[in-house]
């Protein structure tokens, strides 16, 4: 995005396990032959590809996960990249679970950045400053937001997830991690599912 630049001091990142970006399978990752990729985060899809090549040493077939019922019909050697809250509902259902943020940290020694705020170059300072202020306001009021949204009755601890698993500060280590990820230049293009 040559016409864009990263703005604000915030990101959606993780300095350890993120819990909501995982590869699930019933075999060790070294035996995985096919990976079905949740399309809800292209960053996470590409991270899975990076880890396959640089950490796990596998070259699986890549498919779009367009039917979550497939998780109940896994064939031998199948793995599933799941993203978001749906991971909480499937914790413990597979023999193996690989947290992609933790795997990245083990492989690189760096945190991971799943998303950052960007704007066109030349965006007025007042707009960027307003966004920065809004993000600061939100990060400082996570507990209130969890209570207001009713997340306190979920089976997982939303406040803990939002304050321990997610890290919002776009510091130098995260800048380094983002550069390393970009410079890898990997591109996973999943195919439509087999029959």
C-alpha positions, 0 to 999 in steps of 0.5 A: 500500500504505497499510498498508505502509512501506519498511524497511531501508537496502537495495533492488535497484537500479541506478545504470547499466546493469543488464543483466538488464532489456532491451528487445530488437528488430531495429528502432530503438525508434522503429519498435516497434509491439508489445511482448511483456512478460516477466511476471517483474517488474511493476516492469520492465513499468511502467518499460517503459511509462514509457520508451515514453511519456516517453523513446521517444515511442511507443505500442505495443500491449502483450502478455504474453510467455508463449511465449519461442519467440516471440523466434525468430518476431519480426515487423517492429516487434516488441520483447521486454522480457526480465528476469533471467538469460535475458537473458544467453543472448540477448545479441547476438541482436537488432540493438537492445538497450535497457537499461531502467535505463540508459534511465531514468538517461539520461531522469531523471538518477537511479538506478532501484529495482526492488525494496525491502523493505516491512513492515506499519506497526508491525512490531516493531523487532526483526524489521526489525533482523533483516532489516537484519542479514541483508541486510547479511550477504548483501551483504558476502558476495557473492563467497562466495555466488557460489562456493558456488552454482557461478555461477563456471562461468556464461558471464557473470561473476556476481560482477561482475553482482552488484556492478557492475550491481546496487546495493543501497544505498537512498540519497536518490537512489534514494528520489527515483527511486522517488518520481518513478516512483510519481508518474508513475502509469502503468499498463501492462496487457498483453493476451493474445498475438495468434494 
